[in-house]
Amino acid sequence: MLVALTDPVHPEGEALLRAAGHDVQLPGPDGLDALLARAEAVVVRRNLPPDLCLRAPRLLAAVRQGVGVDMIPVEHCTEHGVLVANVPGANADSVAEFAVAQMLDICRSPRAMHAALPGEGWAKARARSEAARELRGKTLGIIGVGAIGARLAEIAGTGFRMRVLGHRRDRNAMPQGVEYADLDTLFAESDFIVLACPLTEETRGLANAARLARMKRDAWILNVARGPVIEEAALIAALRENRIGGAALDVFDVQPLPADHPYMTLPNVLLTPHVAGLSQEAVVRMSTVAAEEVVRILRGEKPRNFINPEAWDASRARRAALGLEGVSA
């Protein structure tokens, strides 16, 4: 069967797909649509069209190489019997460590000192340490305490002895050492707020003007989730008016971030190009687990990380209509 890749995957993941007997292709000169029209599965690393199943009449599987499935039209896939899966936890260490690196950079400014030393000299570079802070004793608020949030809480609480507040839909599922907090309390009491939640209609614009106004004047908000979780205009206003300490942003409403975006000129932002989950180790894990899920689905089995299990019966009917019952490659 044909597995379409929206973007390259790690060679280990591609090798797993080929070892199972599948043809693996990237979009050619005719583009992604032409490839999807022939594919039985797609490994997803960019937004798919909302009418995916109409463009891909043979599609059986859409597997996200990552966690967030906002790139996939899940309801549309469910309606048409296309199984959706993801790889939760595969990049949890990578994203959690990245958020810690951001907090350390904010508190200790090693990049700024390095940049200042050649041009400004030893004394002026060293003077930047006057603003240095320790993480110990600070309050970290995590919105979205799933695999990433739980790992971040473990590092922050155990390693840095921070107080950790958490918010998630199931307040009774908090990991040990994490205090549940409603959103208003979390925004008001945290020194660092990390957004690690999926993008849903419920979380879109969650960090709005009213909640940003509750933040401490020296508090920072870090976004390793999705850009639209923050109300962008409200954040830009808060940053321009120095009503909060700053923002460390790895994701944005529009990606790539336009060169003339207001964030580019603000001194109290730390910008990175959506790389929190892209350590070498995480890329291998995400690629191989996504490939394993594709192989499972094309064999006629349920994926382990099943996003739309309600589509199972429709998927069997779709497979039969395509004459693929009993076909695994």
RADADA-V425795 format. One record per residue. N is the residue number from 1. RES is the residue in one small letter. PHI is phi in radians with two decimals (999 if undefined). BURIAL is I if it has 16 or more other C-alpha atoms within 10 Angstrom, else O. Layout:
n->N res->RES phi->PHI burial->BURIAL
n->N res->RES phi->PHI burial->BURIAL
This chain:
n->1 res->m phi->999 burial->I
n->2 res->l phi->-1.68 burial->I
n->3 res->v phi->-1.91 burial->I
n->4 res->a phi->-1.56 burial->I
n->5 res->l phi->-1.92 burial->I
n->6 res->t phi->-1.20 burial->I
n->7 res->d phi->-2.60 burial->O
n->8 res->p phi->-1.04 burial->I
n->9 res->v phi->-1.98 burial->I
n->10 res->h phi->-1.11 burial->O
n->11 res->p phi->-0.93 burial->O
n->12 res->e phi->-1.15 burial->O
n->13 res->g phi->-1.19 burial->I
n->14 res->e phi->-1.10 burial->I
n->15 res->a phi->-1.10 burial->I
n->16 res->l phi->-1.08 burial->I
n->17 res->l phi->-1.15 burial->I
n->18 res->r phi->-1.21 burial->I
n->19 res->a phi->-1.12 burial->O
n->20 res->a phi->-1.45 burial->I
n->21 res->g phi->1.66 burial->O
n->22 res->h phi->-1.65 burial->I
n->23 res->d phi->-1.47 burial->O
n->24 res->v phi->-2.12 burial->I
n->25 res->q phi->-2.43 burial->I
n->26 res->l phi->-1.65 burial->I
n->27 res->p phi->-1.01 burial->I
n->28 res->g phi->-1.72 burial->O
n->29 res->p phi->-1.03 burial->O
n->30 res->d phi->-1.41 burial->O
n->31 res->g phi->1.62 burial->O
n->32 res->l phi->-1.16 burial->I
n->33 res->d phi->-1.00 burial->I
n->34 res->a phi->-1.12 burial->O
n->35 res->l phi->-1.26 burial->I
n->36 res->l phi->-1.06 burial->I
n->37 res->a phi->-1.06 burial->I
n->38 res->r phi->-1.91 burial->I
n->39 res->a phi->-1.58 burial->I
n->40 res->e phi->-1.65 burial->I
n->41 res->a phi->-2.62 burial->I
n->42 res->v phi->-2.40 burial->I
n->43 res->v phi->-1.71 burial->I
n->44 res->v phi->-1.85 burial->I
n->45 res->r phi->-2.31 burial->I
n->46 res->r phi->-2.62 burial->O
n->47 res->n phi->-1.08 burial->O
n->48 res->l phi->-1.67 burial->I
n->49 res->p phi->-1.16 burial->O
n->50 res->p phi->-1.11 burial->O
n->51 res->d phi->-1.78 burial->O
n->52 res->l phi->-0.82 burial->I
n->53 res->c phi->-1.24 burial->I
n->54 res->l phi->-1.34 burial->O
n->55 res->r phi->-1.44 burial->I
n->56 res->a phi->-2.19 burial->I
n->57 res->p phi->-1.17 burial->I
n->58 res->r phi->-1.77 burial->I
n->59 res->l phi->-1.16 burial->I
n->60 res->l phi->-2.00 burial->I
n->61 res->a phi->-2.52 burial->I
n->62 res->a phi->-2.21 burial->I
n->63 res->v phi->-2.00 burial->I
n->64 res->r phi->-1.43 burial->I
n->65 res->q phi->-1.45 burial->I
n->66 res->g phi->2.67 burial->I
n->67 res->v phi->-1.86 burial->I
n->68 res->g phi->-1.19 burial->I
n->69 res->v phi->-1.77 burial->I
n->70 res->d phi->-1.18 burial->O
n->71 res->m phi->-1.37 burial->O
n->72 res->i phi->-2.03 burial->I
n->73 res->p phi->-1.34 burial->I
n->74 res->v phi->-1.08 burial->I
n->75 res->e phi->-1.07 burial->O
n->76 res->h phi->-1.07 burial->O
n->77 res->c phi->-1.11 burial->I
n->78 res->t phi->-1.06 burial->I
n->79 res->e phi->-1.04 burial->O
n->80 res->h phi->-1.74 burial->I
n->81 res->g phi->1.37 burial->I
n->82 res->v phi->-1.75 burial->I
n->83 res->l phi->-1.41 burial->I
n->84 res->v phi->-2.05 burial->I
n->85 res->a phi->-2.44 burial->I
n->86 res->n phi->-2.47 burial->I
n->87 res->v phi->-2.22 burial->I
n->88 res->p phi->-1.10 burial->I
n->89 res->g phi->1.54 burial->I
n->90 res->a phi->-1.15 burial->I
n->91 res->n phi->-2.02 burial->I
n->92 res->a phi->-1.07 burial->I
n->93 res->d phi->-1.09 burial->I
n->94 res->s phi->-1.07 burial->I
n->95 res->v phi->-1.21 burial->I
n->96 res->a phi->-1.10 burial->I
n->97 res->e phi->-1.13 burial->I
n->98 res->f phi->-1.13 burial->I
n->99 res->a phi->-1.09 burial->I
n->100 res->v phi->-1.13 burial->I
n->101 res->a phi->-1.05 burial->O
n->102 res->q phi->-1.08 burial->I
n->103 res->m phi->-1.12 burial->I
n->104 res->l phi->-1.14 burial->I
n->105 res->d phi->-1.13 burial->I
n->106 res->i phi->-1.09 burial->I
n->107 res->c phi->-1.39 burial->O
n->108 res->r phi->-2.04 burial->I
n->109 res->s phi->0.93 burial->I
n->110 res->p phi->-1.10 burial->O
n->111 res->r phi->-1.12 burial->O
n->112 res->a phi->-1.13 burial->O
n->113 res->m phi->-1.14 burial->I
n->114 res->h phi->-1.06 burial->O
n->115 res->a phi->-1.18 burial->O
n->116 res->a phi->-1.38 burial->I
n->117 res->l phi->-1.01 burial->O
n->118 res->p phi->-1.16 burial->O
n->119 res->g phi->-1.61 burial->O
n->120 res->e phi->-1.76 burial->O
n->121 res->g phi->1.64 burial->O
n->122 res->w phi->-1.01 burial->O
n->123 res->a phi->-1.11 burial->O
n->124 res->k phi->-1.22 burial->O
n->125 res->a phi->-1.12 burial->I
n->126 res->r phi->-1.19 burial->O
n->127 res->a phi->-1.11 burial->O
n->128 res->r phi->-1.13 burial->O
n->129 res->s phi->-1.23 burial->O
n->130 res->e phi->-1.10 burial->O
n->131 res->a phi->-1.64 burial->O
n->132 res->a phi->-1.15 burial->O
n->133 res->r phi->-2.31 burial->O
n->134 res->e phi->-1.65 burial->O
n->135 res->l phi->-1.36 burial->I
n->136 res->r phi->-0.98 burial->O
n->137 res->g phi->1.52 burial->O
n->138 res->k phi->-1.37 burial->I
n->139 res->t phi->-1.81 burial->I
n->140 res->l phi->-1.86 burial->I
n->141 res->g phi->-1.86 burial->I
n->142 res->i phi->-2.00 burial->I
n->143 res->i phi->-1.83 burial->I
n->144 res->g phi->1.76 burial->I
n->145 res->v phi->-1.73 burial->I
n->146 res->g phi->-1.64 burial->I
n->147 res->a phi->-1.09 burial->I
n->148 res->i phi->-1.20 burial->I
n->149 res->g phi->-1.06 burial->I
n->150 res->a phi->-1.16 burial->I
n->151 res->r phi->-1.17 burial->I
n->152 res->l phi->-1.08 burial->I
n->153 res->a phi->-1.08 burial->I
n->154 res->e phi->-1.11 burial->I
n->155 res->i phi->-1.11 burial->I
n->156 res->a phi->-1.21 burial->I
n->157 res->g phi->-1.30 burial->I
n->158 res->t phi->-1.39 burial->O
n->159 res->g phi->-1.41 burial->O
n->160 res->f phi->-1.91 burial->I
n->161 res->r phi->0.96 burial->O
n->162 res->m phi->-1.50 burial->I
n->163 res->r phi->-1.40 burial->I
n->164 res->v phi->-2.07 burial->I
n->165 res->l phi->-1.79 burial->I
n->166 res->g phi->-2.41 burial->I
n->167 res->h phi->-2.36 burial->I
n->168 res->r phi->-2.70 burial->I
n->169 res->r phi->-1.07 burial->O
n->170 res->d phi->-1.65 burial->O
n->171 res->r phi->-1.17 burial->O
n->172 res->n phi->-1.52 burial->O
n->173 res->a phi->-1.84 burial->O
n->174 res->m phi->-1.24 burial->I
n->175 res->p phi->-1.13 burial->I
n->176 res->q phi->-1.04 burial->O
n->177 res->g phi->1.57 burial->I
n->178 res->v phi->-1.93 burial->I
n->179 res->e phi->-1.55 burial->O
n->180 res->y phi->-1.21 burial->I
n->181 res->a phi->-2.48 burial->I
n->182 res->d phi->-1.21 burial->O
n->183 res->l phi->-1.09 burial->I
n->184 res->d phi->-1.10 burial->O
n->185 res->t phi->-1.17 burial->I
n->186 res->l phi->-1.07 burial->I
n->187 res->f phi->-1.13 burial->I
n->188 res->a phi->-1.35 burial->I
n->189 res->e phi->-1.79 burial->I
n->190 res->s phi->-1.49 burial->I
n->191 res->d phi->-1.51 burial->I
n->192 res->f phi->-2.34 burial->I
n->193 res->i phi->-2.03 burial->I
n->194 res->v phi->-1.95 burial->I
n->195 res->l phi->-1.57 burial->I
n->196 res->a phi->-2.32 burial->I
n->197 res->c phi->-1.71 burial->I
n->198 res->p phi->-1.24 burial->I
n->199 res->l phi->-1.50 burial->I
n->200 res->t phi->-2.35 burial->O
n->201 res->e phi->-1.08 burial->O
n->202 res->e phi->-1.28 burial->O
n->203 res->t phi->-1.70 burial->I
n->204 res->r phi->-1.08 burial->I
n->205 res->g phi->1.25 burial->I
n->206 res->l phi->-1.02 burial->I
n->207 res->a phi->-1.50 burial->I
n->208 res->n phi->-1.71 burial->I
n->209 res->a phi->-1.03 burial->I
n->210 res->a phi->-1.12 burial->O
n->211 res->r phi->-1.31 burial->I
n->212 res->l phi->-1.05 burial->I
n->213 res->a phi->-1.18 burial->I
n->214 res->r phi->-1.46 burial->I
n->215 res->m phi->-1.21 burial->I
n->216 res->k phi->-1.10 burial->I
n->217 res->r phi->-1.14 burial->O
n->218 res->d phi->-1.87 burial->O
n->219 res->a phi->-1.44 burial->I
n->220 res->w phi->-2.02 burial->I
n->221 res->i phi->-1.96 burial->I
n->222 res->l phi->-2.08 burial->I
n->223 res->n phi->-2.06 burial->I
n->224 res->v phi->-2.04 burial->I
n->225 res->a phi->-1.74 burial->I
n->226 res->r phi->-2.46 burial->I
n->227 res->g phi->-0.93 burial->I
n->228 res->p phi->-1.19 burial->I
n->229 res->v phi->-1.14 burial->I
n->230 res->i phi->-1.76 burial->I
n->231 res->e phi->-1.34 burial->I
n->232 res->e phi->-1.02 burial->I
n->233 res->a phi->-1.07 burial->O
n->234 res->a phi->-1.17 burial->I
n->235 res->l phi->-1.18 burial->I
n->236 res->i phi->-1.04 burial->I
n->237 res->a phi->-1.10 burial->O
n->238 res->a phi->-1.12 burial->I
n->239 res->l phi->-1.23 burial->I
n->240 res->r phi->-1.10 burial->I
n->241 res->e phi->-1.60 burial->O
n->242 res->n phi->0.96 burial->O
n->243 res->r phi->-1.47 burial->I
n->244 res->i phi->-2.31 burial->I
n->245 res->g phi->-1.14 burial->I
n->246 res->g phi->2.92 burial->I
n->247 res->a phi->-2.45 burial->I
n->248 res->a phi->-1.91 burial->I
n->249 res->l phi->-2.13 burial->I
n->250 res->d phi->-1.89 burial->I
n->251 res->v phi->-2.38 burial->I
n->252 res->f phi->-2.53 burial->I
n->253 res->d phi->-1.03 burial->O
n->254 res->v phi->-2.07 burial->O
n->255 res->q phi->-2.24 burial->O
n->256 res->p phi->-1.07 burial->O
n->257 res->l phi->-1.16 burial->I
n->258 res->p phi->-1.04 burial->O
n->259 res->a phi->-1.11 burial->O
n->260 res->d phi->-1.75 burial->O
n->261 res->h phi->-1.18 burial->O
n->262 res->p phi->-0.97 burial->O
n->263 res->y phi->-0.99 burial->I
n->264 res->m phi->-1.11 burial->O
n->265 res->t phi->-1.88 burial->O
n->266 res->l phi->-1.51 burial->O
n->267 res->p phi->-1.37 burial->O
n->268 res->n phi->-1.85 burial->I
n->269 res->v phi->-2.23 burial->I
n->270 res->l phi->-2.14 burial->I
n->271 res->l phi->-1.89 burial->I
n->272 res->t phi->-2.39 burial->O
n->273 res->p phi->-1.58 burial->O
n->274 res->h phi->0.93 burial->I
n->275 res->v phi->-2.18 burial->O
n->276 res->a phi->-0.98 burial->I
n->277 res->g phi->-1.65 burial->I
n->278 res->l phi->-1.87 burial->I
n->279 res->s phi->-1.27 burial->I
n->280 res->q phi->-1.01 burial->O
n->281 res->e phi->-1.16 burial->O
n->282 res->a phi->-1.16 burial->I
n->283 res->v phi->-1.09 burial->I
n->284 res->v phi->-1.10 burial->I
n->285 res->r phi->-1.07 burial->I
n->286 res->m phi->-1.10 burial->I
n->287 res->s phi->-1.14 burial->I
n->288 res->t phi->-1.25 burial->I
n->289 res->v phi->-1.19 burial->I
n->290 res->a phi->-1.07 burial->I
n->291 res->a phi->-1.09 burial->I
n->292 res->e phi->-1.08 burial->I
n->293 res->e phi->-1.17 burial->I
n->294 res->v phi->-1.06 burial->I
n->295 res->v phi->-1.03 burial->I
n->296 res->r phi->-1.04 burial->I
n->297 res->i phi->-1.13 burial->I
n->298 res->l phi->-1.21 burial->I
n->299 res->r phi->-1.39 burial->I
n->300 res->g phi->1.61 burial->I
n->301 res->e phi->-1.81 burial->O
n->302 res->k phi->-1.34 burial->I
n->303 res->p phi->-1.24 burial->I
n->304 res->r phi->-1.30 burial->O
n->305 res->n phi->-1.91 burial->I
n->306 res->f phi->-1.47 burial->I
n->307 res->i phi->-1.45 burial->I
n->308 res->n phi->-2.20 burial->I
n->309 res->p phi->-1.03 burial->I
n->310 res->e phi->-1.17 burial->O
n->311 res->a phi->-1.55 burial->I
n->312 res->w phi->-1.02 burial->I
n->313 res->d phi->-1.10 burial->O
n->314 res->a phi->-1.13 burial->I
n->315 res->s phi->-1.20 burial->I
n->316 res->r phi->-1.15 burial->I
n->317 res->a phi->-1.15 burial->O
n->318 res->r phi->-1.12 burial->I
n->319 res->r phi->-1.09 burial->I
n->320 res->a phi->-1.16 burial->O
n->321 res->a phi->-1.11 burial->O
n->322 res->l phi->-1.52 burial->O
n->323 res->g phi->1.24 burial->O
n->324 res->l phi->-1.90 burial->I
n->325 res->e phi->-1.08 burial->O
n->326 res->g phi->1.43 burial->O
n->327 res->v phi->-1.72 burial->O
n->328 res->s phi->-2.07 burial->I
n->329 res->a phi->-2.68 burial->I
